[in-house]
Amino acid sequence: MIRFCGVDFESWLYGFEDTEKSVKGTVEAIINHPLIPNDINVSGFIIDSVTGELTPVQ
């Protein structure tokens, strides 16, 4: 069922090769979604799993 819906479960499970690129793609998808109003600010961050530090993705 998951594959039928277009979700690559193995890729999701193992993470991303380029985290920054992935976050940028997700932010763009949200910004361009037809149900998200244009006046909504969307930001992306990468969290350090050890320190909890957030790094903004431009």
C-alpha positions as CSV (number, residue, x, y, z in Angstrom):
1,M,0.0,0.0,0.0
2,I,2.8,2.4,0.9
3,R,4.5,1.9,-2.5
4,F,1.2,2.3,-4.2
5,C,0.9,5.8,-2.6
6,G,4.4,6.8,-4.0
7,V,6.3,6.5,-0.7
8,D,9.8,5.1,-0.9
9,F,9.8,3.4,2.5
10,E,13.4,2.3,2.4
11,S,14.6,5.8,1.5
12,W,12.5,7.3,4.2
13,L,13.8,4.8,6.8
14,Y,17.5,5.3,6.0
15,G,17.3,9.1,5.8
16,F,18.7,11.5,3.2
17,E,22.0,11.8,1.5
18,D,21.8,15.6,1.5
19,T,19.8,16.8,4.4
20,E,19.9,20.5,3.4
21,K,18.7,19.7,-0.1
22,S,15.9,17.6,1.3
23,V,14.7,20.4,3.7
24,K,14.8,22.9,0.8
25,G,12.7,20.6,-1.3
26,T,10.2,20.2,1.5
27,V,10.0,23.9,2.1
28,E,9.4,24.6,-1.6
29,A,6.7,21.9,-1.7
30,I,4.9,23.5,1.2
31,I,5.3,27.0,-0.1
32,N,3.9,26.0,-3.5
33,H,1.0,23.9,-2.2
34,P,-2.3,25.3,-3.4
35,L,-3.9,25.1,0.1
36,I,-1.1,27.2,1.8
37,P,-2.0,30.9,1.7
38,N,0.7,33.2,0.2
39,D,1.0,35.2,3.4
40,I,2.1,32.2,5.5
41,N,5.8,32.2,6.3
42,V,7.5,28.8,5.9
43,S,11.0,28.1,7.2
44,G,13.2,25.0,7.3
45,F,15.7,23.9,9.9
46,I,18.1,21.1,10.5
47,I,18.4,19.9,14.1
48,D,21.6,18.5,15.5
49,S,20.4,15.2,17.1
50,V,23.1,15.5,19.8
51,T,23.0,19.1,20.9
52,G,19.5,20.1,19.8
53,E,20.9,23.1,17.9
54,L,18.7,24.3,15.0
55,T,20.4,25.5,11.8
56,P,18.2,27.5,9.5
57,V,18.2,26.4,5.8
58,Q,18.0,29.2,3.3
